[in-house]
Amino acid sequence: MRRRKELDEIDLAILKHLQENPKLRVRELAKVLKIPKSTIYHRLRQLEMSRIIKKYGVILDSDKLGYEYFIVMHVRAKYGPKYHEEVGRFLAKNPYVQSVYYVLGDVDFIVIAKFPSKPKYMEFLEELINSPMIERSSTMVVAKVVKEETYLHIEIPEQPTTQNTLREAG
């Protein structure tokens, strides 16, 4: 698998442009980046096969779709062999849960979920309360989203041009 340090400027530029507009076609990417379509196609396949590009999709507006109960939950689980894997799967199976993070500190997991209603959240909470794996949970209801992004900030290192190199040498 290619790691970050093995990605070159072309890979990073492709990723950056696709994050900004996932609907870009190979032809359009080739035109913007000024490189052959075959290079773009080959690089995309490599990025997909190495799972750097996990999937393509759309970003939905949860407010407009009625997902009004947005929560961040801290969960403390009962310790045991591989408990973090078992509890992580248990938390992640709820369809309204968007993210589950196993963390180090006072809690074991952070769960981020968007529910269409308080009763749907309460069903989830009841599952946690009734689970022997869960020791304790604490829920925070999001009052207002200040920033919510799904893309990564990609910096493309600048390559010195011949003119810049000549200026610096002169």
C-alpha angles and dihedrals in degrees: 000000000000114000128210093265090056094055112100130206092273093054091046092048091050091050093047094050094045092051090053093046117008090182092070112123125221089254092054093045090051091052095047094045094038094230131118120280090235090059092050092048092049093047092048091052090050092049091049095045091050088050093238084124100046098178145328121244152130131274113232126207103241093194093055090048092053101253092144102155106076115174141181111201132192113209128193113197134197110264121242141126110317090347091149092062095046095044091043091056091046092053094043096052093076107098093221093056110099102178137017119187125188103214140181118237137053093338131042103215140024114206124194117194141162117209127189090226145003092253090057089051090049090055089055092047091051089054089054094046091051095047117100088209094065119077100178142341136197121198128203118193113216110238096187135359109230097176131002119169132165100193131086122236105246120195116198112208112234116241114217111251122222091252093052091047091050092048092050092048093047 
